[in-house]
Structure formats: C-alpha cells, structure tokens
C-alpha cells in the first residue's frame, strides 16, 4: 500500500543556529530565535520553489534547491515520492554567514516531507531524521539544534548522527554580528591543519566541558569557557574582520566566538551598550530557540 499525502499545505519554521561555540568544534550548537518559514503543498507535477527574503533571485527554483533535495531524500526514506510539490520559502537567516542557513534548509525539507505524509513522524522518527540531516549536511553540529532546539551536543557513530538537547540558563542572551560579506564552510575548513598539538586538543576538551556547564548552569563562566585553540586562530587570516571583532569583544570581557565557520560573530554574554562594531556589521540580540523546527499542517496530527 502506498503512502497517503496531505491535500492541504504543511508549514515549518526552522531556526538559525550557531555551531562550534568556540571550543566545541563540530560538536556543540545553539538554536537561535531567527527563522526561515517554509510551506509545501503536494501538486500533480513538478517540484517548484519560490523564495522571498534572503537568497531571493539567487537560489534555484527547482529540484536543485536544497529544501527540495532534502525533501526528496526524506520521501525516498519514507518509501515514495509525490508527483510534485510547490514550496514557498520566506528566508530570514542570512546565507553563507555561519548561521546555519543550509542546515535550516535541510531540516526544513525533511520536516516538510514528514508532515506531508500520514504517519510520517512514525515512519521516519526523530532519530532517523537527525541521521538523514547529518548525512546530507556532512556534520551534525548545526542540524541538531535546528531540529531539536536549545543547546545540543552532537556526535557521529556507526549508525550516523546522534545528539542530546540541553536547556540553556535564563541569562544566556546571544547577540549575533552579521557582516555584509559572505563566507563558505568549505574554504574555512581548508584553512585547518591536518593535526594539532596534543596540548591544544586537551585545552579544548576542558573548555568544551566547561562550556556545557556555563551554558546550562553558570553563565558567569562563559568567557573562560569560550576560549578555543583548535580552529578560530587558523581561520583568522582568511577572515581578518571577524578575528578583529572577536578580539575587540573579548578585550571588553564579552564571551565572543566565531559563529560556525564564520564570518558572523556570536556573543554569548552581554555586550556593553557603548560597544560599536563598525558600519560593516549588523548586530541583533536574539533568544535561544527552545523547540526546534516545528511542523504545522493537516497530516501532523495523524503522525
């Protein structure tokens, strides 16, 4: 027996995310209250996408769009594709800025596909959805908080990506500094050396453990907990503006880090009111998203 597809639209809001958080390279991530809103409707023919906001006019409008690619992968995992889907995207997450825009698209596509199928959440449960998202993204540190919300610790084992979600302390109020220039994860990773000193690895292991405590229990420790020796220094030459802003914020006691692979900067403690990052940066204080990518639509209740 084939799948039953929704006849009404299904929608999902996918949060921006910041990964690494300083020492937690490829493992730690945080969901933020900045969202892409996606809506999908099953149609009788092709897969088409319309985009408003970030990426409008630049992103593909067909099966090459990352949301659709993720949907198709999810439909294949569920066992059947519909004849076509019309997708509408209202994007607010800056593209290629280190705030998880690709993870939001991947998680959004998977969630839409699950929502368009009766029993989709049972046929492709949350663990399966995370593994699929991690496989499509290549690493789970952004897709985990996007799917689950909150502060996440992600890792990969034999079956694929896994993650745990933790609630952050009330005093954690992230501020993001977004530049006009773009950055790309592939080029940022190319700046990393194939190995690092044992002392640096040990340093980051300790700071990552401390960061978990600081984010969930004692934000007063965030400044020390966000020190890093594994990746930010190696990437600074390619992103001098980002490195300079992180250094400026930390010089006044702010727990600032590179957001993901950059070039955005994330501050996890309060930024002084008289701090001015420069005209090339847009600063926005956000909350921590606690729910992750939530699906709404007619088939969700049948899942």
Secondary structure as GFF3:
##gff-version 3
##sequence-region A 1 303
A	DSSP	beta_strand	10	19	.	.	.	ID=ss1
A	DSSP	beta_strand	28	43	.	.	.	ID=ss2
A	DSSP	beta_strand	47	53	.	.	.	ID=ss3
A	DSSP	alpha_helix	66	78	.	.	.	ID=ss4
A	DSSP	beta_strand	84	91	.	.	.	ID=ss5
A	DSSP	alpha_helix	101	115	.	.	.	ID=ss6
A	DSSP	alpha_helix	120	123	.	.	.	ID=ss7
A	DSSP	alpha_helix	126	137	.	.	.	ID=ss8
A	DSSP	alpha_helix	141	148	.	.	.	ID=ss9
A	DSSP	beta_strand	151	157	.	.	.	ID=ss10
A	DSSP	beta_strand	160	166	.	.	.	ID=ss11
A	DSSP	beta_strand	175	179	.	.	.	ID=ss12
A	DSSP	alpha_helix	185	190	.	.	.	ID=ss13
A	DSSP	alpha_helix	198	216	.	.	.	ID=ss14
A	DSSP	three_ten_helix	219	221	.	.	.	ID=ss15
A	DSSP	alpha_helix	222	225	.	.	.	ID=ss16
A	DSSP	alpha_helix	232	235	.	.	.	ID=ss17
A	DSSP	alpha_helix	240	251	.	.	.	ID=ss18
A	DSSP	beta_strand	256	258	.	.	.	ID=ss19
A	DSSP	beta_strand	265	267	.	.	.	ID=ss20
A	DSSP	beta_strand	281	285	.	.	.	ID=ss21
A	DSSP	beta_strand	294	297	.	.	.	ID=ss22
A	DSSP	three_ten_helix	300	302	.	.	.	ID=ss23
###
